[in-house]
């Protein structure tokens, strides 16, 4: 499945001496899961990207440049995924690539670096932030490791316990997404004086007995907090079962686990760098206007906001990449490395990326569910670079 939108981007009229890409079009490719485990947030992210591109087209068409966003379904079959990538690289000749899934970014690393395509990911493993090893990979949100550290820091500072060590467990899936950061996160928690219990793996949330058995195992340890790294739909099933069992453990969710899907569960916390849809931050004004004009009866989640903000980051990188000399992949890469406290209207934390660190930042807010809505619970908490 492929979705294409053409949108203008604010840039200078130019006559490059050796144009690499057609003057009238700047192409950006994307791989986003539209079905399967990550299909719900993926579809929302894709829609946010397309709406942001359309909005830029309406507001900047007089500049005469178009941003063509080519979004492909991130197929579960590796061969289809590679085929989609090769088409974007060879036929569409994209200038920049966006990948929503960490696993997909990992699988395509050899191709990305062979073709030298600057690639913006939704999130990546902390090991991928080293430009000396992965010079073309960037991210729009902090790594899962940094987000887990923020959660541990919050727990250690605000647990309220003075007489005993606070107990923490990690709940996730036994794949790369669910466990690649765990050793370092667990060590960080111990440095902060927290006790960490057994890791709780949920391999098949749809199975009637999987989650109850996992919660029985968790409850035998008696944790004060559980850090959850499932999808938001899977987390919803977890919380439903936890409520049925009357468990007292408090849940802190990762970025991917926490969104508006969890609005029925008061008191649940989320380490969430992305602003929830409709939050009163400056960058939400255009999103609300677009929503009201184009689809006022639809509902959105913060994944929609992520897609919108991602296009703003892409546009800024293109604006900085010396368009008067003709767009090139290398200049886009170098432009991404010049971001310093770049603000996307509060939709994301301020972004700083350098030639030595491609992480956008190491800070996030925590949100809490209250009366069916997501509310800001803390200011930005940072764990330092």
C-alpha positions in Angstrom: 0.0 0.0 0.0 1.4 3.4 -0.9 0.0 6.9 -0.1 1.4 10.0 -1.9 0.9 13.6 -1.1 2.5 16.6 -2.8 3.0 19.7 -0.6 5.0 22.8 -1.0 7.9 23.7 1.2 9.2 27.2 1.9 12.5 27.5 0.1 14.4 29.9 -2.2 14.1 29.8 -6.0 17.3 28.6 -7.3 19.2 27.4 -10.4 21.6 24.7 -9.2 24.7 24.0 -11.4 24.3 20.2 -11.0 20.8 19.5 -9.8 20.5 16.0 -8.2 16.7 16.2 -8.0 14.0 17.9 -10.1 13.7 21.5 -9.2 9.9 21.4 -8.8 9.8 18.4 -6.5 11.6 17.4 -3.2 10.7 13.8 -2.4 10.6 12.2 1.1 9.9 8.5 1.6 8.4 6.7 4.5 7.9 3.2 5.9 5.0 3.1 8.4 3.1 0.0 9.7 -0.5 0.4 8.7 -1.6 -3.1 9.9 -0.5 -5.6 12.5 0.7 -5.0 16.0 1.7 -1.3 15.4 -1.0 -0.5 12.8 -3.1 1.7 15.1 -0.4 4.3 15.9 1.1 3.8 12.4 -2.1 4.9 10.7 -2.5 7.9 12.9 1.1 8.9 12.4 0.7 8.6 8.6 -2.4 10.7 8.6 -0.7 13.4 10.7 2.2 13.5 8.1 -0.2 13.7 5.2 -2.3 16.5 6.8 0.9 18.4 7.7 2.1 18.1 4.1 -1.3 19.2 2.7 -1.3 22.2 5.1 2.1 23.3 4.0 0.9 23.1 0.4 -2.0 25.4 1.1 0.1 27.9 3.0 3.3 27.9 0.8 2.2 27.1 -2.7 3.3 30.5 -4.0 7.0 29.5 -3.5 6.7 27.1 -6.3 8.3 24.1 -4.6 6.5 20.9 -3.7 7.3 18.4 -1.0 6.2 15.0 -2.2 5.7 12.5 0.7 5.7 8.9 -0.4 4.4 6.7 2.4 4.6 2.9 2.1 3.1 0.2 4.3 5.9 -1.3 6.5 5.3 -4.9 5.4 5.9 -7.7 7.9 7.6 -9.6 5.1 11.3 -8.5 4.8 11.4 -9.0 1.0 8.4 -6.7 0.5 9.9 -4.1 2.9 13.2 -4.1 1.0 11.3 -3.9 -2.3 9.5 -0.8 -1.1 12.7 0.7 0.1 14.5 0.0 -3.2 11.7 1.6 -5.2 11.9 4.8 -3.1 15.6 4.9 -3.5 16.0 4.0 -7.1 12.8 5.0 -8.8 11.4 7.8 -6.6 14.9 9.0 -5.8 13.9 10.2 -2.3 16.0 12.8 -0.6 15.2 11.7 3.0 13.6 8.6 4.5 11.3 8.3 7.5 11.0 5.0 9.4 8.4 4.5 12.1 9.7 1.1 13.5 13.0 0.6 15.3 13.1 -3.0 14.0 12.7 -1.8 10.4 15.4 0.7 10.8 17.7 -2.0 12.1 16.9 -4.3 9.2 17.6 -1.6 6.6 20.8 -0.2 8.1 23.1 -1.8 5.5 21.0 -0.3 2.6 20.6 3.1 4.3 24.4 3.5 4.7 25.2 2.1 1.3 22.9 4.6 -0.3 23.7 7.4 2.1 20.1 8.3 2.7 19.6 10.6 5.8 16.9 8.6 7.7 14.7 10.1 10.4 13.2 7.5 12.7 10.4 7.7 15.2 12.8 6.2 17.8 15.9 4.1 17.8 18.1 2.0 20.0 20.7 3.9 21.9 23.5 2.1 20.1 22.2 3.7 16.8 22.7 7.2 18.1 26.5 7.0 17.5 27.2 8.8 14.3 30.7 7.3 13.9 28.9 3.9 13.4 25.6 5.1 12.0 26.1 8.4 10.3 22.8 8.6 8.5 20.3 7.7 11.3 18.5 10.3 13.3 15.5 10.3 15.6 12.6 12.6 16.5 12.1 11.3 20.1 14.4 10.1 22.9 15.6 6.5 22.9 13.7 3.9 24.8 16.7 3.6 27.1 16.6 7.4 27.9 12.8 7.3 28.4 13.1 4.3 30.8 15.8 6.2 32.8 13.4 9.2 33.0 10.8 6.8 34.5 13.3 5.4 37.0 14.4 8.9 38.0 10.8 9.9 38.6 10.1 6.8 40.7 13.2 7.3 42.8 12.5 10.9 43.5 8.7 10.7 44.0 7.9 7.3 45.2 7.3 8.6 48.7 8.7 5.6 50.5 11.1 6.4 53.3 11.3 3.0 55.1 12.0 0.5 52.3 13.4 0.3 48.8 10.9 0.9 46.1 10.3 -2.2 44.0 10.1 -2.0 40.2 9.5 -4.5 37.4 9.6 -4.2 33.6 6.7 -5.6 31.5 7.2 -6.0 27.8 7.4 -8.3 24.8 10.3 -10.7 24.4 11.5 -9.1 21.1 14.1 -6.4 20.4 11.7 -3.6 21.0 10.8 -4.9 24.4 14.2 -5.8 25.8 17.1 -4.1 24.0 17.4 -1.4 26.7 16.6 -3.5 29.8 20.1 -4.3 31.1 21.1 -0.7 31.1 17.8 0.5 32.5 17.9 -2.1 35.3 21.4 -1.0 36.2 20.4 2.6 36.3 17.4 1.8 38.5 19.8 0.0 41.0 22.1 3.0 41.0 19.1 5.1 42.1 18.5 2.7 45.0 15.5 0.9 43.4 14.9 -2.8 43.7 14.2 -4.5 40.4 12.2 -7.8 40.2 11.9 -10.4 37.4 11.2 -9.2 33.9 7.6 -10.0 32.9 7.3 -11.1 29.3 4.0 -11.0 27.4 4.5 -12.8 24.1 0.8 -13.2 23.1 -1.5 -10.6 24.7 -4.5 -12.0 22.7 -4.3 -15.3 24.5 -6.8 -15.5 27.3 -4.3 -16.8 29.9 -1.1 -15.0 28.9 -1.7 -11.7 30.7 -3.3 -13.2 33.9 -0.4 -15.6 34.3 2.1 -12.7 33.8 0.3 -10.6 36.4 0.3 -13.5 38.9 4.1 -13.7 38.4 4.5 -10.0 38.8 2.3 -9.8 41.9 4.3 -12.5 43.7 7.2 -10.1 43.7 4.9 -7.3 45.0 6.2 -4.3 43.0 5.3 -0.8 43.8 5.7 0.2 40.1 5.7 -1.5 36.7 7.2 0.0 33.6 5.3 -1.1 30.6 6.7 -1.3 27.0 3.8 -2.9 25.1 1.6 -1.3 22.5 -1.2 0.9 23.8 -3.8 -1.7 22.9 -1.9 -4.5 24.7 -1.4 -2.2 27.7 -5.2 -1.6 27.7 -5.7 -5.4 28.0 -3.1 -5.5 30.8 -4.8 -2.8 32.8 -8.2 -4.4 32.4 -6.9 -7.6 33.8 -5.0 -5.8 36.6 -8.2 -4.0 37.7 -10.1 -7.3 37.7 -7.4 -8.8 40.0 -7.4 -5.8 42.3 -3.6 -5.3 42.0 -2.1 -2.3 43.8 1.0 -1.9 41.5 1.2 1.5 39.9 1.8 1.5 36.1 4.2 3.8 34.2 4.0 3.4 30.5 6.6 3.9 27.8 6.0 6.3 24.9 4.5 3.6 22.7 2.3 2.1 25.5 0.8 5.4 26.6 -1.8 7.3 24.5 -5.4 8.2 24.5 -6.4 4.5 24.3 -5.7 4.4 28.1 -8.1 7.2 29.0 -10.4 5.0 31.0 -7.7 4.1 33.5 -7.3 6.9 36.0 -3.9 7.2 37.7 -1.9 5.5 35.0 1.3 7.4 34.1 3.2 7.7 30.9 6.7 8.9 29.9 5.5 10.7 26.8 7.6 13.3 24.8 4.8 13.8 22.3 2.0 16.2 23.2 -1.4 14.6 23.4 -3.9 15.6 20.7 -5.5 18.9 21.7 -3.1 19.9 24.4 -2.8 23.7 24.9 0.6 24.2 23.4 1.4 26.7 20.6 2.0 24.1 17.9 -1.4 22.6 18.4 -3.2 25.6 16.9 -2.7 24.6 13.3 -3.5 21.0 14.1 -6.8 22.0 15.6 -7.6 24.2 12.7 -6.9 21.4 10.2 -8.9 19.0 12.2 -11.9 21.3 12.3 -11.7 22.1 8.6 -11.0 18.6 7.2 -12.3 16.0 9.6 -14.1 17.5 12.6 -15.9 14.3 13.5 -12.8 12.2 13.7 -10.8 11.4 16.8 -7.0 11.5 16.9 -4.3 10.3 19.2 -0.9 11.7 20.0 0.5 9.5 17.2 -1.2 11.9 14.8 0.6 14.8 16.5 3.9 12.9 16.1 3.3 12.6 12.4 2.6 16.3 12.1 5.6 17.3 14.1 7.8 14.9 12.1 7.0 16.8 8.9 7.9 20.1 10.6 11.3 18.6 11.5 11.8 17.4 7.9 10.8 20.8 6.5 13.3 22.6 8.8 16.1 20.2 7.7 15.3 20.9 4.1 15.2 24.7 4.7 18.6 24.5 6.3 20.2 22.4 3.6 21.4 25.2 1.3 18.6 24.8 -1.3 20.1 27.5 -3.4 22.9 25.1 -4.2 20.6 22.3 -5.1 19.2 19.7 -2.7 21.4 16.7 -1.9 21.3 13.9 0.6 24.6 14.9 2.2 23.5 18.5 2.8 20.3 17.3 4.4 22.3 15.0 6.7 24.5 17.9 7.6 21.5 20.2 8.2 20.0 17.7 10.7 23.2 18.0 12.6 22.7 21.7 13.1 19.5 21.5 15.1 20.1 23.2 18.5 17.1 23.7 20.8 14.8 23.6 17.8 11.2 24.1 19.0 8.2 22.5 17.3 5.6 24.5 19.2 5.7 22.2 22.2 4.6 19.2 20.2 8.0 17.6 21.0 10.7 18.5 23.4 13.3 21.0 22.0 15.5 19.1 19.5 19.3 19.2 19.5 21.3 17.0 17.1 25.0 17.2 16.5 27.6 15.5 14.4 28.5 13.6 17.7 25.0 12.6 18.9 22.0 12.0 16.7 19.6 11.7 19.6 17.1 14.7 19.6 17.3 15.0 23.4 17.2 13.2 26.7 14.2 14.7 28.3 10.4 14.1 28.5 7.4 15.0 30.5 5.2 12.5 32.4 1.5 12.5 31.8 -1.3 11.1 33.9 -4.8 9.9 33.2 -7.4 11.9 35.1 -11.2 11.7 34.5 -10.7 10.2 31.1 -8.2 12.7 29.8 -4.4 12.9 29.6 -2.9 15.7 31.7 0.6 16.9 32.2 2.0 15.5 35.4 5.5 16.9 35.5 7.7 19.3 33.6 10.6 18.1 31.6 12.7 15.5 33.3 16.2 15.1 31.9 18.8 12.3 32.4 21.6 14.1 30.7 23.6 13.1 27.7 
